[in-house]
């Protein structure tokens, strides 16, 4: 099959989108679960006054269970090294599918069964950055690495975009209800993850679906090891660029998690829009962010003759400065329409940050980047544990002034992390990634490349940063 790598990219993106959706869906359907199905011309009806989700502390624990799952999700990768990646893809996919399919049943059984479902939704989603890194390192030519990365990282937009619209329609429907959202996501996860696992393989050279020309194009200049190289944990954890990238990831997660988990609540209960409007207004930034993320990701591969550091820093500073200013105006302005508009602008621009951070880690850590990216998922999980508790403490009465304080705090974190990355990060391979082992050998020389339909782009002279 010609251009098989793009077919595999498509399957990976669909699978990861559903897995991501299973983690974030609760943040939207909780509105429906608390008040029953609500259409635009009806009022919400609370069926059971003892329903566990009417307690804000129980809601915080549901988000916390998902976060704990994210912290623990990457751990099995370092104990089941004998399993192939396709087995792990299938296993985590099935786990994610069951966490959604069983959730309506477990919700009816009470708090603890529902909590277990949310734990495994987070546990399964924690694997996706590991699989993304693996696919980019194995299946992507160097000239397309950022493009592939940006598309797969866009699942953090594809998922909420699809889920918000689906959840909004199901919650507003008198026929389906919020339960249908979980059933659709669960079945979709099972089908897409099975297909992804079936076509994926760790060994690109032996994959029977690849034509020889595409195989050479993918493997040009890459190396293969007969044994897995041990991660130099000490050197990696002492690298300042790794920690700066992780710190920037932390700043990103703080703002992103607040937006994805609480924007439906803020738009509906503070800005006073309907459930259906809330679904679409929350989804619009996700749609815009997809085009920004993929477009800028492609430009990172082109480079325009600039060095790798400048290529990464310029789009970061442009997008994050506009993003921070928009978030500040969201909290500063009293008009609900303008607050909504600037909130959507903020989210549209801010979602590009993971492309910069992930690409920096991959350039810096090379073949060991999987460990740093898995460490990033642990940080994301910790952020998810602390954020619900922090939000509950910061906005106990859910007022505009309280939310403004949260937005100002996020603006400060965005500005500080962007400055630290610009001044102190390095976009070059670390010395501890360049140690050659006797078992390492080049699969194809660059002169052996014969890519299908090559494109020649005249490039200006490279500049250094």
Order of alpha helices (4+ residues) and beta strands (2+ residues): alpha-alpha-alpha-alpha-alpha-alpha-alpha-alpha-alpha-alpha-beta-alpha-alpha-alpha-alpha-alpha-alpha-alpha-alpha-beta
